[in-house]
């Protein structure tokens, strides 16, 4: 059932903006923010380190910035191996 995968939002206002789902990433259960317009998926470097995932560095010409929901940008310079 779909409702088994939906996470409650913090408030009715955020419910309209966020679609949180439970996902399994390499055997680890996590909560993810689904962005139906995104072309790529991202995971935080702290999650990668916490679960000892291997990440490879991207070549300098492959790196790019991602704008977060709060308007800040963060550099992307690694990919999960």
N, C-alpha and C positions, 0 to 999 in steps of 0.2 A: 504494500500500500504506500502511495506517495507520501502520506502524512508521517510515515515512519522516518523519512529522510529530511523532513523540514525541521529547522530549528526555530524556536520562538524568537521573535525580534525583541529588542529591549523596550521599544515603545511603538504605539500605533504609527507615529510619524516615520520611524526607521523601517517599519514593516513594508512601507511603500517603496523604500529605496534599496532594501537589502533582500537577497535571496540566499540564505545560508543553508548549506547541505552538509551532511556527513559523507566523508569520502575515505577510501582506503588507499594510502600511498605506500607502496612497498611493504604492505602488512601492518602499517600504522594507521589507526583511526584518527581523523582530524576533522575539523570544521572548515569548510571552504566558502568563500563568497563567490557565488556564480555571477558571471558577467556575460550575458548572452550575446553581447556585441563584440566580445574580445576574440582576437585571433590566436592568442597564445595563453598558456596557463603559467602561473608563477607560484613559487613557494619561498617562504622567507629563509634567509641564510641561518637564522637561529634555529628553525625547525630542522634544517639539513644537518647542522652541527649536533643538535640534541639527539638525533636518531642515527648519527654516524653514517649518513649517506655520503657517497662519493660524488664530488662535483668536479668537472673539468673546466679550466679557464678557457674563455673564448678568445680568439685572436682579436687584437686591438680594433681591426676594421669590422668586427662582428658585434662589438659591444654597443649598447643603446641605453637610453633613459626611458623609464616608465613613470607616467604621472599617476599618483595614487588618488584615492577618493577625497583626501583632504587637501588636494592641490599641490602637494610637494612632489618632487621627482626624485627617483632613486636610480642609480646606475645598475645595469645588469651586465655582469661580466663573467658569469659562470652558467653552466648547464649541468643538469644531473646526468651522471655517467650511467 
